[in-house]
Amino acid sequence: MPYLGSEDVVKELKKALCNPHIQADRLRYRNVIQRVIRYMTQGLDMSGVFMEMVKASATVDIVQKKLVYLYMCTYAPLKPDLALLAINTLCKDCSDPNPMVRGLALRSMCSLRMPGVQEYIQQPILNGLRDKASYVRRVAVLGCAKMHNLHGDSEVDGALVNELYSLLRDQDPIVVVNCLRSLEEILKQEGGIVINKPIAHHLLNRMSKLDQWGQAEVLNFLLRYQPRSEEELFDILNLLDSFLKSGSPGVVMGATKLFLILAKKFPHVQTDVLVRVKGPLLAACSSESRELCFVALCHVRQILHSLPGHFSSHYKKFFCSYSEPHYIKLQKVEVLCELVNDENVQQVLEELRGYCTDVSADFAQAAIFAIGSIARTYTDQCVQILTELLGLRQEHITTVVVQTFRDLVWLCPQCTEAVCQALPGCEENIQDSEGKQALIWLLGVHGERIPNAPYVLEDFVENVKSETFPAVKMELLTALLRLFLSRPAECQDMLGRLLYYCIEEEKDMAVRDRGLFYYRLLLVGIDEVKRILCSPKSDPTLGLLEDPAERPVNSWASDFNTLVPVYGKSRWATISKCHGAERCGPELPKTSSFAASGPLIPEENKERVQEVPDSGTLMLVPNLQLTADYFEKTWLSLKVAHQQVLPWQGEFHPDTLQMALQVVNIQTIAMSRAGARPWKAYLSAQDDTGCLFLTELLWKPENSEMQISVKQNETRTETLKSFISVLETVIGTIEEIKS
Amino acid sequence: MIHSLFLINCSGDIFLEKHWKSVVSQSVCDYFFEAQEKAADVENVPPVISTPHHYLISIYRDKLFFVSVIQTEVPPLFVIEFLHRVADTFQDYFGECSEAAIKDNVVIVYELLEEMLDNGFPLATESNILKELIKPPTILRSVVNSITGSSNVGDTLPTGQLSNIPWRRAGVKYTNNEAYFDVIEEIDAIIDKSGSTVFAEIQGVIDACIKLSGMPDLSLSFMNPRLLDDVSFHPCIRFKRWESERVLSFIPPDGNFRLISYRVSSQNLVAIPVYVKHSISFKENSSCGRFDITIGPKQNMGKTIEGITVTVHMPKVVLNMNLTPTQGSYTFDPVTKVLTWDVGKITPQKLPSLKGLVNLQSGAPKPEENPSLNIQFKIQQLAISGLKVNRLDMYGEKYKPFKGVKYVTKAGKFQVRT
């Protein structure tokens, strides 16, 4: 391997490159250069021959030039002083009569990525923007963005930006798209390129001339444009119609998203569009490329959230075939359980039943969980299938079935009887912690209907010493105590033994504490035990028992064709939060702690959270003490400085809100009790300059909106704005968490 | 958009990397390897992986992973499509998209990547434009090059870059003007135990190879255009004309390209050309089982079915198989437990069959489920959906082109459950 003798190789190549005989022979010279490149790509350090390579760039041979440029771009950051020597040659090439050479030289120069190169590339780029060959213009336009990145500061060259804006009218479609890309990067600080009406219409008219990548990107940029009138809106939609049938799935998805966003006030148009892209989406779902399938399936799931019946007649498309990779099978199973309806439930269940015995345990378990979630609607059929599966006596199947049963009896109590009949015998085939916990829980809660429940639990008590999972022991304690309440005679003895073991011998603190707790509870008396253990089982406000409501299309339209459907909203939020936090840096403990408190920071709010500390004008003082009297007096003496209405759907929990506000140093002075309608709260906050913000929140459930009125003891619009944005962020986040 | 690209082979070596913006360290791939380890099988590595600073979007093609590093939110389909385009281009240039081919042509690979992306954005991806920028390697050309010393790069700019129609270069000239169309249909189907169809669908494409001088304007019409369900078009096709008249009217790109792709999904239209009789059984408490399958033609419209291969993933407890084929040859890999039977052609007089004994691991419980059979086949001269091209007309040029249409039907994901 060359790795070993790297120095020798460099020496040898250096000699070869300097050899005038080789230099005279074009072919041999080029071969030596190719060898240098080959070693370079293998990770060998070839920077030793930099000088010789720079010399080799002075040639008419284009291949040789290309190779040398490639070499230079790789090593320029390592040898900036030597690379400056190469710039001369590059500058000369930028005015070569051959447009290909001009383009190549300009592109390489912009990619050198070393400090100090900016002053040399500025003029060639400006010349390139006005070059008559479109190839050079394309390179030059992107070069502008590279130059901007090299500068590193946020200073935007106004003249350059104007030049790029005017190049949007270029006749070459790729130059146009590159202008958009370049402007977007240069203007990142200011929120990217602005799409006004003339630009939007110009782009729309050029759409058909672009290649698929250009189309996809332009569709993305057009999302920023808001048509003025309904007429204009529908004109645009008509123009874009054919892109819904494009051969490229990326373009189809881009067009779909644009339709959904533009038509956000016309639900029937949105539905219509989703019907029309059904075909292309389904085609993508069975595409040759498994990655495309996967992403398409994720989007199908997204659509199903709003239109549950949308793909029901195509359910067979989502049947798994043996050879597909796992991630696709898992998505398909998810889709299947979301599109199930009265007509196809039989077939879908039969199909899922087949997957339950799949060779891959993961997939089999996913299929069982899927049956479990269908069981919430079609209980009887599913429970029957699940019961049959128990008969297979396979460990990985039994444990998941029992877990499904546990969730099921809680969500659909009507199936308790059937589940209780199926349970006996399961204990022999369960080894893992999750499965044991589920079984023990079921035996504890419904033990009075399962004849052998105490004996099964007794086995667990016997073997408790060798039990490795603390969670199982905790579950066992609770279950046995419950069963003791309904069948005291059979359980008293072993409960005693278990409590003794847990309190005297157990090493795990949590288990021991739980044991002690139950022991003391028993000392208080059996009625107290009953009151604690058998109180109402679930809080209806948790909303777990209800079907997840259909989500309006608008709630996810902005996530369509992004990575959100791939990850699911909540996971995506955590991921993007990490990325956001990284960018913020550690010097902002206030925002980052806030970000950690809520599991979800919606995309648009994330931006704002970061903005607040950046502006540096608003610092709220922690632990502001304000009496209610003082608040009332000040409140009445001031005028409303700002009033605003935020949308707020459905229920909410004042406690969560209060906690979240606390995190950003906004104190709650008073609020109505939970459930009051309309609901009110008074908040106060003070910034470091002593400016006081008093706020009233008024929630009117019937209009599903939250009205915010803010008063200020000093009139300062800047800080007021920052304060409002903090408040909006908090409320937006809570709203998000809830949905 | 796309920051960097890493090519990784099955054993986990990064054998090529290319960076378009700043250099991203190879260590970012550790997240990918982690996911790969977790997935156990290389096929199951999820295509989108998130890391603390980047997203990795990857595709798996021909035993290679193309892993792209993304720093900002992007439409995932866009990136996936682009990666496939890169792989397609390699395939196109080197005849295969393998590690060896890429390593042999590493210089051309770099040249290609340089032209396909600039600053992370796709630039030239059309094969006919790329081929003018960078000539593909051929044995003949490398011989000629070594004699004349000429390069494998075009000295002039591709003229296509200047024409008004982005997909066609100006001033194309051929001595023989030809237009060929391949109608290729693949049947995706799942057949259940009893032989009835659970699911069937045809995925069709029309690939074109057009070598016509000047700026020809073509229109292609079908005998039965209503057959086509979901059609997606190459950008050159005039969509409005299709909507109103069901005629494909277009100025074609030069060379090979995919004109349309379509689906035929109403099940009664999808003919299933083969049937399989099977009896696979494992006895309780015994270390052997029986295996017997026979293949025969069903609705084959009078054409020969050829190139048949049957692949079966046997359950893990199978140790070995002792079979006799009446036709073709079979192999069983005791490690992966894959049985492959290369059948060849079906002759209706004597149906091919494969039967014999299966040796099981003794003492292990009998498998819960019988394995599925994956079947590959090919039928020439037939589009199973019945789609027929009616005529091809050319406007805008005076010469008479040579025209041809070829039909072929293949099995896609064709699975028989037993």
HADDOCK unambig.tbl for C-alpha pairs under 7 A between the chains (distance, minus, plus):
assign (segid A and resid 27 and name CA) (segid B and resid 149 and name CA) 5.64 0.50 0.50
assign (segid A and resid 38 and name CA) (segid B and resid 106 and name CA) 6.99 0.50 0.50
assign (segid A and resid 41 and name CA) (segid B and resid 16 and name CA) 6.85 0.50 0.50
assign (segid A and resid 63 and name CA) (segid B and resid 151 and name CA) 6.43 0.50 0.50
assign (segid A and resid 63 and name CA) (segid B and resid 153 and name CA) 6.29 0.50 0.50
assign (segid A and resid 99 and name CA) (segid B and resid 157 and name CA) 6.98 0.50 0.50
assign (segid A and resid 100 and name CA) (segid B and resid 156 and name CA) 6.94 0.50 0.50
assign (segid A and resid 100 and name CA) (segid B and resid 157 and name CA) 5.92 0.50 0.50
assign (segid A and resid 142 and name CA) (segid B and resid 119 and name CA) 6.88 0.50 0.50
assign (segid A and resid 209 and name CA) (segid B and resid 165 and name CA) 6.87 0.50 0.50
assign (segid A and resid 209 and name CA) (segid B and resid 166 and name CA) 6.42 0.50 0.50
assign (segid A and resid 213 and name CA) (segid B and resid 122 and name CA) 6.65 0.50 0.50
assign (segid A and resid 242 and name CA) (segid B and resid 239 and name CA) 6.24 0.50 0.50
assign (segid A and resid 245 and name CA) (segid B and resid 231 and name CA) 6.97 0.50 0.50
assign (segid A and resid 245 and name CA) (segid B and resid 232 and name CA) 5.12 0.50 0.50
assign (segid A and resid 245 and name CA) (segid B and resid 233 and name CA) 6.64 0.50 0.50
assign (segid A and resid 246 and name CA) (segid B and resid 232 and name CA) 5.26 0.50 0.50
assign (segid A and resid 246 and name CA) (segid B and resid 233 and name CA) 5.40 0.50 0.50
assign (segid A and resid 246 and name CA) (segid B and resid 234 and name CA) 6.87 0.50 0.50
assign (segid A and resid 246 and name CA) (segid B and resid 235 and name CA) 6.87 0.50 0.50
assign (segid A and resid 247 and name CA) (segid B and resid 232 and name CA) 4.40 0.50 0.50
assign (segid A and resid 247 and name CA) (segid B and resid 233 and name CA) 4.67 0.50 0.50
assign (segid A and resid 247 and name CA) (segid B and resid 234 and name CA) 5.55 0.50 0.50
assign (segid A and resid 249 and name CA) (segid B and resid 77 and name CA) 6.96 0.50 0.50
assign (segid A and resid 250 and name CA) (segid B and resid 77 and name CA) 5.17 0.50 0.50
assign (segid A and resid 250 and name CA) (segid B and resid 78 and name CA) 5.02 0.50 0.50
assign (segid A and resid 279 and name CA) (segid B and resid 230 and name CA) 5.37 0.50 0.50
assign (segid A and resid 280 and name CA) (segid B and resid 230 and name CA) 6.58 0.50 0.50
assign (segid A and resid 291 and name CA) (segid B and resid 47 and name CA) 5.89 0.50 0.50
assign (segid A and resid 291 and name CA) (segid B and resid 59 and name CA) 6.32 0.50 0.50
assign (segid A and resid 291 and name CA) (segid B and resid 80 and name CA) 6.88 0.50 0.50
assign (segid A and resid 292 and name CA) (segid B and resid 77 and name CA) 6.53 0.50 0.50
assign (segid A and resid 292 and name CA) (segid B and resid 80 and name CA) 6.76 0.50 0.50
assign (segid A and resid 295 and name CA) (segid B and resid 77 and name CA) 6.90 0.50 0.50
assign (segid A and resid 316 and name CA) (segid B and resid 199 and name CA) 5.89 0.50 0.50
assign (segid A and resid 325 and name CA) (segid B and resid 43 and name CA) 5.74 0.50 0.50
assign (segid A and resid 325 and name CA) (segid B and resid 44 and name CA) 5.03 0.50 0.50
assign (segid A and resid 326 and name CA) (segid B and resid 44 and name CA) 5.41 0.50 0.50
assign (segid A and resid 327 and name CA) (segid B and resid 44 and name CA) 6.37 0.50 0.50
assign (segid A and resid 327 and name CA) (segid B and resid 46 and name CA) 6.25 0.50 0.50
assign (segid A and resid 357 and name CA) (segid B and resid 368 and name CA) 6.54 0.50 0.50
assign (segid A and resid 357 and name CA) (segid B and resid 369 and name CA) 6.54 0.50 0.50
assign (segid A and resid 561 and name CA) (segid B and resid 75 and name CA) 5.23 0.50 0.50
assign (segid A and resid 561 and name CA) (segid B and resid 76 and name CA) 6.99 0.50 0.50
assign (segid A and resid 562 and name CA) (segid B and resid 73 and name CA) 6.97 0.50 0.50
assign (segid A and resid 562 and name CA) (segid B and resid 74 and name CA) 6.05 0.50 0.50
assign (segid A and resid 562 and name CA) (segid B and resid 75 and name CA) 4.63 0.50 0.50
assign (segid A and resid 562 and name CA) (segid B and resid 76 and name CA) 6.22 0.50 0.50
assign (segid A and resid 563 and name CA) (segid B and resid 75 and name CA) 6.69 0.50 0.50
assign (segid A and resid 563 and name CA) (segid B and resid 76 and name CA) 6.19 0.50 0.50
assign (segid A and resid 578 and name CA) (segid B and resid 52 and name CA) 6.61 0.50 0.50
assign (segid A and resid 579 and name CA) (segid B and resid 52 and name CA) 6.25 0.50 0.50
assign (segid A and resid 579 and name CA) (segid B and resid 53 and name CA) 6.07 0.50 0.50
